[in-house]
């Protein structure tokens, strides 16, 4: 009996090539289709190309396209009509907190309108959470917030580490609020925004000291048990901070 040829002796054409799993192919197709819809290449009211042309365009099977369209429908981007095709929906139907949709929106945000909306939502929800912490704070929570503020004061010679400490203060306060829904929404928005160089913007020379003063005002209100002052201080910190670093900011 002829012995089986060792795989190491097989020529390049004979060796089995690793195949990309359909799930990974589908993920890539969904990401690109999301981007095409968000950027307007496939506009609201238009029909997506049929499965065949889409499969050819992306170099995948019709099955992958079919599953990808299902994912788009779950994200509120399209609706599949019986016998009519797949229609792109208006932004009002999009699930904006979906990670891929939000990412595409931020990446396509040349006017910084989406980033301004994120800051506005953050301002409202974090102000609400700051007020909640002021009402129900514990010594342990206050100690954690105070430690984050002290970290900021000690890191003014390292801008990246300084703003990491600022982010830590915000996340600690969100968790301390006990408002799981507001915490989850705000954290998701904030994390995605932080990945954008345009959200980080350009800070003036005195930005660190101003940030310290603003965060200290939030902490003072929390320690004093003054919910209204805590809400005002947090709202001001986020609103003023975005205005001073936003790329299209012009001094008035």
PASEBA-1860 file (N, C-alpha, C; in nm, 3 decimals):
! residues 252
1> XXXXXXXX> 0.086/-0.119/0.000/0.000/0.000/0.000/0.089/0.123/0.000 ~ 0.051/0.222/-0.082/0.131/0.344/-0.091/0.106/0.429/0.032 ~ 0.218/0.471/0.093/0.204/0.555/0.212/0.150/0.691/0.173 ~ 0.073/0.752/0.264/0.021/0.886/0.237/0.134/0.986/0.233 ~ 0.129/1.075/0.137/0.234/1.176/0.123/0.222/1.277/0.237 ~ 0.333/1.304/0.308/0.327/1.403/0.415/0.283/1.538/0.361 ~ 0.205/1.613/0.440/0.155/1.742/0.394/0.266/1.838/0.363 ~ 0.383/1.822/0.429/0.494/1.915/0.404/0.549/1.900/0.264
9> XXXXXXXX> 0.524/1.780/0.199/0.577/1.758/0.066/0.481/1.801/-0.043 ~ 0.362/1.847/-0.005/0.265/1.889/-0.106/0.308/2.021/-0.168 ~ 0.282/2.038/-0.293/0.312/2.164/-0.360/0.211/2.269/-0.321 ~ 0.242/2.398/-0.349/0.152/2.508/-0.311/0.011/2.491/-0.365 ~ -0.001/2.442/-0.490/-0.134/2.429/-0.550/-0.214/2.317/-0.486 ~ -0.142/2.221/-0.420/-0.209/2.106/-0.363/-0.253/2.127/-0.219 ~ -0.189/2.222/-0.152/-0.221/2.245/-0.010/-0.355/2.317/0.003 ~ -0.431/2.276/0.099/-0.560/2.341/0.123/-0.536/2.481/0.177
17> XXXXXXXX> -0.603/2.579/0.119/-0.588/2.717/0.166/-0.689/2.744/0.277 ~ -0.645/2.813/0.384/-0.740/2.844/0.491/-0.850/2.933/0.439 ~ -0.972/2.901/0.474/-1.086/2.979/0.428/-1.130/3.075/0.538 ~ -1.172/3.195/0.496/-1.225/3.290/0.592/-1.364/3.244/0.634 ~ -1.390/3.229/0.764/-1.522/3.183/0.809/-1.632/3.277/0.760 ~ -1.748/3.223/0.723/-1.858/3.307/0.676/-1.895/3.418/0.776 ~ -1.884/3.387/0.907/-1.920/3.489/1.007/-1.829/3.610/0.996 ~ -1.699/3.588/0.973/-1.607/3.700/0.959/-1.632/3.775/0.830
25> XXXXXXXX> -1.662/3.703/0.724/-1.696/3.768/0.598/-1.820/3.856/0.617 ~ -1.920/3.800/0.686/-2.042/3.874/0.710/-2.018/4.000/0.790 ~ -1.932/3.991/0.891/-1.900/4.109/0.972/-1.840/4.219/0.887 ~ -1.749/4.182/0.797/-1.685/4.281/0.709/-1.787/4.342/0.613 ~ -1.875/4.259/0.559/-1.977/4.308/0.466/-2.073/4.404/0.538 ~ -2.117/4.365/0.658/-2.207/4.452/0.734/-2.142/4.586/0.762 ~ -2.015/4.584/0.806/-1.946/4.709/0.837/-1.940/4.801/0.716 ~ -1.912/4.744/0.599/-1.903/4.828/0.479/-2.040/4.879/0.436
33> XXXXXXXX> -2.142/4.794/0.446/-2.277/4.838/0.410/-2.326/4.947/0.505 ~ -2.296/4.933/0.634/-2.332/5.038/0.730/-2.268/5.170/0.690 ~ -2.141/5.165/0.656/-2.070/5.287/0.616/-2.132/5.347/0.489 ~ -2.167/5.263/0.392/-2.226/5.312/0.268/-2.361/5.378/0.292 ~ -2.438/5.325/0.388/-2.567/5.384/0.419/-2.550/5.514/0.497 ~ -2.463/5.513/0.597/-2.443/5.632/0.680/-2.387/5.747/0.599 ~ -2.297/5.718/0.505/-2.238/5.824/0.424/-2.327/5.868/0.309 ~ -2.441/5.799/0.290/-2.537/5.841/0.190/-2.518/5.782/0.052
41> XXXXXXXX> -2.423/5.691/0.036/-2.408/5.628/-0.095/-2.534/5.548/-0.128 ~ -2.592/5.486/-0.026/-2.725/5.428/-0.038/-2.817/5.517/0.045 ~ -2.893/5.600/-0.020/-2.970/5.703/0.049/-3.105/5.650/0.097 ~ -3.166/5.715/0.197/-3.299/5.676/0.243/-3.399/5.674/0.128 ~ -3.480/5.568/0.126/-3.579/5.552/0.020/-3.529/5.471/-0.098 ~ -3.397/5.460/-0.112/-3.342/5.380/-0.221/-3.347/5.231/-0.185 ~ -3.341/5.148/-0.290/-3.332/5.004/-0.269/-3.187/4.960/-0.281 ~ -3.146/4.870/-0.190/-3.014/4.810/-0.206/-3.012/4.727/-0.334
49> XXXXXXXX> -2.895/4.711/-0.395/-2.886/4.620/-0.510/-2.931/4.480/-0.470 ~ -2.979/4.399/-0.564/-3.019/4.262/-0.534/-2.903/4.178/-0.480 ~ -2.935/4.063/-0.426/-2.833/3.976/-0.365/-2.719/3.943/-0.461 ~ -2.754/3.911/-0.587/-2.652/3.872/-0.684/-2.545/3.977/-0.704 ~ -2.584/4.100/-0.742/-2.484/4.207/-0.759/-2.406/4.238/-0.631 ~ -2.475/4.234/-0.516/-2.404/4.260/-0.390/-2.302/4.150/-0.362 ~ -2.340/4.025/-0.387/-2.248/3.913/-0.365/-2.126/3.927/-0.455 ~ -2.149/3.971/-0.578/-2.037/3.989/-0.671/-1.949/4.106/-0.628
57> XXXXXXXX> -2.012/4.213/-0.583/-1.937/4.331/-0.540/-1.844/4.300/-0.423 ~ -1.893/4.222/-0.326/-1.814/4.194/-0.206/-1.736/4.063/-0.215 ~ -1.759/3.986/-0.321/-1.687/3.860/-0.337/-1.727/3.755/-0.236 ~ -1.855/3.752/-0.202/-1.905/3.656/-0.103/-2.026/3.583/-0.162 ~ -2.077/3.487/-0.089/-2.194/3.412/-0.134/-2.323/3.490/-0.110 ~ -2.428/3.447/-0.175/-2.559/3.508/-0.152/-2.604/3.487/-0.007 ~ -2.563/3.374/0.051/-2.600/3.346/0.190/-2.541/3.451/0.284 ~ -2.414/3.486/0.261/-2.351/3.590/0.343/-2.425/3.722/0.326
65> XXXXXXXX> -2.462/3.756/0.203/-2.535/3.880/0.179/-2.669/3.878/0.251 ~ -2.737/3.763/0.243/-2.869/3.751/0.307/-2.858/3.772/0.458 ~ -2.758/3.711/0.520/-2.738/3.728/0.664/-2.697/3.871/0.698 ~ -2.618/3.931/0.612/-2.574/4.069/0.636/-2.692/4.165/0.631 ~ -2.783/4.143/0.539/-2.902/4.228/0.529/-2.987/4.213/0.655 ~ -2.994/4.092/0.711/-3.066/4.073/0.837/-3.005/4.158/0.948 ~ -2.872/4.162/0.952/-2.805/4.244/1.054/-2.837/4.392/1.033 ~ -2.841/4.436/0.908/-2.875/4.575/0.880/-3.017/4.606/0.925
73> XXXXXXXX> -3.106/4.510/0.906/-3.244/4.530/0.948/-3.253/4.540/1.100 ~ -3.174/4.460/1.171/-3.172/4.467/1.317/-3.120/4.602/1.366 ~ -3.036/4.666/1.287/-2.980/4.796/1.324/-3.073/4.911/1.284 ~ -3.187/4.878/1.222/-3.283/4.980/1.183/-3.244/5.056/1.058 ~ -3.149/5.005/0.981/-3.100/5.076/0.863/-3.181/5.045/0.738 ~ -3.240/4.927/0.732/-3.315/4.887/0.613/-3.440/4.811/0.655 ~ -3.531/4.799/0.559/-3.647/4.713/0.578/-3.661/4.629/0.452 ~ -3.686/4.501/0.470/-3.700/4.409/0.357/-3.848/4.396/0.325
81> XXXXXXXX> -3.886/4.440/0.205/-4.025/4.433/0.161/-4.047/4.312/0.073 ~ -4.154/4.238/0.099/-4.184/4.119/0.023/-4.207/4.155/-0.124 ~ -4.123/4.100/-0.210/-4.137/4.123/-0.353/-4.095/4.260/-0.400 ~ -4.044/4.343/-0.308/-4.007/4.480/-0.345/-3.858/4.505/-0.336 ~ -3.792/4.436/-0.246/-3.649/4.457/-0.228/-3.620/4.513/-0.090 ~ -3.495/4.554/-0.070/-3.449/4.604/0.060/-3.434/4.755/0.053 ~ -3.518/4.826/0.129/-3.521/4.972/0.125/-3.439/5.031/0.239 ~ -3.360/5.132/0.207/-3.283/5.204/0.310/-3.377/5.298/0.384
89> XXXXXXXX> -3.370/5.295/0.518/-3.458/5.376/0.601/-3.395/5.510/0.638 ~ -3.480/5.601/0.679/-3.436/5.732/0.725/-3.367/5.719/0.860 ~ -3.285/5.819/0.895/-3.209/5.817/1.021/-3.297/5.800/1.143 ~ -3.422/5.845/1.135/-3.510/5.833/1.251/-3.529/5.688/1.295 ~ -3.506/5.593/1.204/-3.523/5.452/1.236/-3.394/5.385/1.280 ~ -3.281/5.452/1.263/-3.152/5.389/1.293/-3.134/5.370/1.443 ~ -3.070/5.261/1.481/-3.034/5.238/1.620/-2.899/5.303/1.645 ~ -2.904/5.427/1.688/-2.783/5.510/1.697/-2.681/5.457/1.797
97> XXXXXXXX> -2.726/5.381/1.898/-2.634/5.330/1.998/-2.569/5.199/1.955 ~ -2.612/5.144/1.842/-2.543/5.027/1.788/-2.398/5.065/1.761 ~ -2.305/4.979/1.800/-2.163/5.015/1.793/-2.119/5.049/1.650 ~ -2.162/4.971/1.551/-2.120/4.997/1.413/-2.185/5.122/1.357 ~ -2.310/5.144/1.388/-2.380/5.264/1.340/-2.318/5.389/1.402 ~ -2.298/5.386/1.534/-2.238/5.500/1.603/-2.099/5.529/1.551 ~ -2.020/5.425/1.530/-1.884/5.443/1.480/-1.884/5.508/1.343 ~ -1.972/5.461/1.254/-1.980/5.517/1.120/-2.027/5.662/1.124
105> XXXXXXXX> -2.121/5.693/1.212/-2.169/5.830/1.225/-2.057/5.924/1.269 ~ -1.980/5.881/1.368/-1.870/5.965/1.417/-1.764/5.983/1.309 ~ -1.730/5.876/1.239/-1.627/5.884/1.135/-1.670/5.975/1.020 ~ -1.800/5.982/0.994/-1.851/6.063/0.882/-1.888/6.204/0.924 ~ -1.859/6.239/1.049/-1.907/6.364/1.108/-1.812/6.481/1.077 ~ -1.805/6.523/0.952/-1.711/6.630/0.915/-1.748/6.764/0.976 ~ -1.876/6.783/1.009/-1.920/6.911/1.066/-1.917/6.910/1.218 ~ -1.883/6.796/1.279/-1.882/6.778/1.425/-2.021/6.786/1.487
113> XXXXXXXX> -2.124/6.774/1.403/-2.260/6.778/1.456/-2.291/6.659/1.544 ~ -2.247/6.540/1.504/-2.272/6.419/1.585/-2.196/6.428/1.717 ~ -2.071/6.475/1.711/-1.993/6.489/1.835/-2.057/6.592/1.928 ~ -2.115/6.697/1.872/-2.185/6.795/1.956/-2.309/6.733/2.019 ~ -2.378/6.647/1.944/-2.494/6.579/1.999/-2.452/6.484/2.111 ~ -2.341/6.414/2.093/-2.291/6.325/2.197/-2.261/6.405/2.323 ~ -2.195/6.520/2.307/-2.163/6.603/2.423/-2.290/6.653/2.492 ~ -2.391/6.686/2.413/-2.517/6.734/2.470/-2.586/6.624/2.552
121> XXXXXXXX> -2.588/6.502/2.496/-2.649/6.391/2.569/-2.570/6.360/2.695 ~ -2.437/6.358/2.681/-2.351/6.337/2.799/-2.380/6.441/2.906 ~ -2.389/6.566/2.865/-2.411/6.674/2.961/-2.538/6.652/3.042 ~ -2.645/6.616/2.972/-2.773/6.595/3.041/-2.769/6.474/3.133 ~ -2.718/6.361/3.080/-2.720/6.237/3.159/-2.619/6.240/3.273 ~ -2.500/6.294/3.248/-2.402/6.300/3.357/-2.443/6.400/3.464 ~ -2.510/6.508/3.425/-2.562/6.602/3.526/-2.663/6.530/3.614 ~ -2.751/6.452/3.551/-2.849/6.374/3.626/-2.779/6.279/3.723
129> XXXXXXXX> -2.675/6.211/3.676/-2.603/6.116/3.761/-2.526/6.187/3.872 ~ -2.469/6.305/3.842/-2.399/6.380/3.946/-2.494/6.418/4.059 ~ -2.616/6.458/4.022/-2.715/6.492/4.124/-2.751/6.371/4.209 ~ -2.761/6.256/4.145/-2.794/6.133/4.219/-2.684/6.098/4.318 ~ -2.558/6.114/4.276/-2.446/6.084/4.366/-2.447/6.180/4.484 ~ -2.478/6.306/4.459/-2.483/6.404/4.569/-2.589/6.366/4.672 ~ -2.695/6.302/4.627/-2.802/6.263/4.719/-2.767/6.139/4.802 ~ -2.694/6.045/4.740/-2.678/5.914/4.804/-2.531/5.871/4.814
137> XXXXXXXX> -2.440/5.964/4.815/-2.297/5.932/4.816/-2.259/5.853/4.940 ~ -2.157/5.770/4.926/-2.098/5.700/5.040/-1.955/5.751/5.059 ~ -1.899/5.726/5.174/-1.761/5.768/5.200/-1.666/5.703/5.100 ~ -1.692/5.579/5.067/-1.606/5.509/4.972/-1.612/5.572/4.833 ~ -1.731/5.608/4.790/-1.746/5.672/4.659/-1.677/5.808/4.655 ~ -1.695/5.885/4.761/-1.629/6.016/4.768/-1.478/6.000/4.766 ~ -1.427/5.900/4.837/-1.283/5.877/4.840/-1.231/5.842/4.701 ~ -1.304/5.762/4.626/-1.263/5.727/4.491/-1.260/5.847/4.399
145> XXXXXXXX> -1.363/5.931/4.407/-1.369/6.052/4.325/-1.257/6.148/4.363 ~ -1.233/6.161/4.493/-1.126/6.251/4.540/-0.989/6.203/4.491 ~ -0.969/6.070/4.492/-0.842/6.015/4.445/-0.821/6.043/4.296 ~ -0.928/6.033/4.217/-0.917/6.062/4.073/-0.882/6.207/4.051 ~ -0.942/6.298/4.130/-0.910/6.440/4.117/-0.765/6.466/4.157 ~ -0.717/6.401/4.263/-0.578/6.419/4.304/-0.483/6.365/4.198 ~ -0.522/6.256/4.132/-0.440/6.206/4.020/-0.428/6.312/3.912 ~ -0.537/6.378/3.880/-0.534/6.484/3.779/-0.438/6.595/3.820
153> XXXXXXXX> -0.443/6.635/3.946/-0.357/6.744/3.994/-0.209/6.706/3.985 ~ -0.180/6.576/3.998/-0.041/6.533/3.994/0.010/6.497/3.855 ~ -0.076/6.510/3.753/-0.038/6.466/3.618/-0.041/6.578/3.515 ~ -0.029/6.701/3.558/-0.038/6.812/3.464/0.082/6.821/3.369 ~ 0.186/6.743/3.396/0.301/6.740/3.304/0.289/6.627/3.202 ~ 0.180/6.552/3.207/0.158/6.440/3.115/0.013/6.449/3.067 ~ -0.007/6.512/2.952/-0.143/6.542/2.905/-0.228/6.417/2.888 ~ -0.172/6.312/2.829/-0.250/6.191/2.806/-0.292/6.127/2.938
161> XXXXXXXX> -0.199/6.116/3.033/-0.232/6.058/3.162/-0.331/6.146/3.238 ~ -0.318/6.276/3.222/-0.409/6.370/3.289/-0.553/6.345/3.244 ~ -0.573/6.337/3.113/-0.710/6.319/3.064/-0.761/6.177/3.087 ~ -0.671/6.080/3.101/-0.713/5.946/3.144/-0.772/5.953/3.285 ~ -0.709/6.033/3.370/-0.759/6.048/3.507/-0.893/6.121/3.508 ~ -0.909/6.217/3.418/-1.036/6.288/3.404/-1.147/6.190/3.364 ~ -1.117/6.105/3.266/-1.213/6.003/3.223/-1.247/5.910/3.339 ~ -1.146/5.872/3.416/-1.169/5.784/3.531/-1.265/5.848/3.631
169> XXXXXXXX> -1.252/5.979/3.653/-1.344/6.050/3.744/-1.487/6.037/3.694 ~ -1.505/6.059/3.563/-1.640/6.051/3.506/-1.699/5.911/3.519 ~ -1.618/5.809/3.491/-1.667/5.672/3.498/-1.700/5.634/3.642 ~ -1.619/5.678/3.737/-1.648/5.650/3.878/-1.779/5.713/3.920 ~ -1.802/5.836/3.876/-1.925/5.905/3.914/-2.047/5.837/3.851 ~ -2.034/5.796/3.724/-2.145/5.725/3.658/-2.183/5.600/3.736 ~ -2.081/5.522/3.773/-2.108/5.398/3.846/-2.169/5.425/3.982 ~ -2.120/5.530/4.048/-2.170/5.563/4.181/-2.315/5.609/4.179
177> XXXXXXXX> -2.362/5.656/4.064/-2.500/5.707/4.055/-2.603/5.598/4.076 ~ -2.569/5.474/4.040/-2.665/5.365/4.050/-2.767/5.364/3.939 ~ -2.758/5.459/3.846/-2.850/5.465/3.732/-2.788/5.384/3.618 ~ -2.824/5.257/3.610/-2.758/5.166/3.517/-2.784/5.204/3.372 ~ -2.904/5.249/3.341/-2.936/5.284/3.202/-2.858/5.407/3.158 ~ -2.861/5.512/3.239/-2.787/5.634/3.204/-2.637/5.605/3.197 ~ -2.588/5.522/3.290/-2.448/5.484/3.292/-2.410/5.412/3.164 ~ -2.491/5.315/3.124/-2.461/5.235/3.005/-2.461/5.320/2.879
185> XXXXXXXX> -2.563/5.404/2.863/-2.573/5.489/2.743/-2.458/5.587/2.737 ~ -2.432/5.655/2.847/-2.329/5.758/2.847/-2.190/5.699/2.828 ~ -2.164/5.587/2.892/-2.033/5.524/2.879/-2.007/5.483/2.734 ~ -2.109/5.427/2.667/-2.093/5.386/2.528/-2.065/5.506/2.438 ~ -2.140/5.613/2.458/-2.119/5.734/2.377/-1.981/5.795/2.403 ~ -1.945/5.802/2.530/-1.819/5.866/2.569/-1.699/5.786/2.517 ~ -1.705/5.655/2.530/-1.594/5.571/2.483/-1.573/5.589/2.332 ~ -1.682/5.589/2.256/-1.666/5.603/2.111/-1.616/5.742/2.075
193> XXXXXXXX> -1.666/5.844/2.143/-1.622/5.980/2.114/-1.472/5.996/2.143 ~ -1.425/5.933/2.251/-1.284/5.946/2.288/-1.190/5.890/2.181 ~ -1.241/5.801/2.096/-1.159/5.744/1.989/-1.139/5.842/1.874 ~ -1.215/5.950/1.873/-1.207/6.046/1.763/-1.111/6.160/1.797 ~ -1.009/6.182/1.715/-0.919/6.296/1.737/-0.994/6.429/1.738 ~ -1.105/6.436/1.663/-1.182/6.561/1.658/-1.254/6.587/1.790 ~ -1.291/6.480/1.860/-1.355/6.499/1.990/-1.253/6.549/2.091 ~ -1.132/6.495/2.085/-1.026/6.542/2.176/-0.986/6.684/2.142
201> XXXXXXXX> -0.994/6.719/2.012/-0.975/6.857/1.970/-0.841/6.915/2.008 ~ -0.843/7.045/2.030/-0.720/7.116/2.068/-0.749/7.200/2.192 ~ -0.680/7.168/2.299/-0.701/7.239/2.425/-0.610/7.360/2.436 ~ -0.661/7.472/2.488/-0.574/7.587/2.514/-0.475/7.556/2.626 ~ -0.378/7.644/2.644/-0.270/7.619/2.740/-0.320/7.601/2.883 ~ -0.427/7.670/2.919/-0.475/7.664/3.058/-0.586/7.559/3.077 ~ -0.602/7.471/2.977/-0.715/7.377/2.981/-0.707/7.282/3.100 ~ -0.589/7.235/3.135/-0.579/7.140/3.246/-0.624/7.203/3.378
209> XXXXXXXX> -0.576/7.324/3.405/-0.615/7.388/3.530/-0.764/7.418/3.532 ~ -0.818/7.458/3.419/-0.961/7.485/3.412/-1.040/7.355/3.433 ~ -0.991/7.246/3.377/-1.057/7.117/3.395/-1.054/7.076/3.542 ~ -0.940/7.094/3.606/-0.928/7.062/3.749/-1.030/7.143/3.830 ~ -1.038/7.272/3.801/-1.132/7.358/3.875/-1.276/7.314/3.853 ~ -1.309/7.275/3.731/-1.446/7.232/3.700/-1.480/7.101/3.770 ~ -1.386/7.005/3.766/-1.409/6.876/3.832/-1.417/6.895/3.983 ~ -1.333/6.983/4.037/-1.337/7.011/4.181/-1.472/7.069/4.222
217> XXXXXXXX> -1.532/7.150/4.136/-1.663/7.207/4.166/-1.769/7.097/4.172 ~ -1.758/6.999/4.083/-1.850/6.885/4.088/-1.833/6.809/4.219 ~ -1.708/6.780/4.253/-1.682/6.703/4.375/-1.726/6.779/4.500 ~ -1.701/6.909/4.505/-1.743/6.989/4.621/-1.894/6.981/4.640 ~ -1.968/6.988/4.529/-2.114/6.982/4.539/-2.160/6.844/4.585 ~ -2.091/6.740/4.537/-2.125/6.603/4.580/-2.099/6.588/4.730 ~ -1.983/6.632/4.775/-1.947/6.621/4.917/-2.045/6.699/5.004 ~ -2.089/6.817/4.953/-2.182/6.900/5.029/-2.324/6.845/5.027
225> XXXXXXXX> -2.348/6.743/4.946/-2.483/6.687/4.936/-2.581/6.780/4.869 ~ -2.532/6.857/4.769/-2.615/6.956/4.699/-2.640/6.907/4.555 ~ -2.749/6.836/4.530/-2.775/6.780/4.396/-2.784/6.885/4.287 ~ -2.849/6.996/4.314/-2.865/7.099/4.211/-2.730/7.158/4.171 ~ -2.645/7.184/4.270/-2.513/7.238/4.240/-2.428/7.135/4.165 ~ -2.442/7.009/4.203/-2.366/6.903/4.134/-2.410/6.893/3.989 ~ -2.540/6.902/3.963/-2.589/6.897/3.826/-2.538/7.016/3.745 ~ -2.546/7.135/3.802/-2.498/7.255/3.731/-2.350/7.245/3.701
233> XXXXXXXX> -2.272/7.200/3.799/-2.127/7.193/3.782/-2.089/7.092/3.675 ~ -2.154/6.976/3.673/-2.122/6.875/3.573/-2.165/6.921/3.434 ~ -2.284/6.979/3.423/-2.331/7.026/3.293/-2.236/7.133/3.239 ~ -2.194/7.223/3.324/-2.102/7.329/3.281/-1.967/7.271/3.240 ~ -1.917/7.176/3.316/-1.787/7.114/3.285/-1.788/7.051/3.145 ~ -1.892/6.976/3.114/-1.896/6.908/2.984/-1.922/7.008/2.871 ~ -2.017/7.098/2.890/-2.050/7.194/2.784/-1.934/7.288/2.754 ~ -1.876/7.344/2.859/-1.767/7.439/2.840/-1.642/7.368/2.786
241> XXXXXXXX> -1.617/7.246/2.835/-1.501/7.171/2.789/-1.508/7.143/2.640 ~ -1.626/7.104/2.591/-1.640/7.076/2.447/-1.624/7.205/2.366 ~ -1.681/7.313/2.413/-1.671/7.439/2.338/-1.528/7.488/2.326 ~ -1.447/7.467/2.429/-1.311/7.521/2.421/-1.217/7.434/2.337 ~ -1.251/7.308/2.315/-1.159/7.224/2.239/-1.212/7.181/2.103 ~ -1.339/7.208/2.071/-1.395/7.161/1.946/-1.320/7.222/1.828 ~ -1.295/7.144/1.724/-1.211/7.189/1.612/-1.262/7.311/1.539 ~ -1.396/7.330/1.534/-1.450/7.444/1.460/-1.479/7.563/1.550
249> XXXX> -1.426/7.558/1.674/-1.449/7.667/1.768/-1.378/7.793/1.722 ~ -1.447/7.903/1.729/-1.387/8.034/1.698/-1.415/8.127/1.815 ~ -1.308/8.189/1.864/-1.327/8.282/1.976/-1.417/8.395/1.934 ~ -1.516/8.428/2.016/-1.611/8.532/1.982/-1.571/8.663/2.042
END
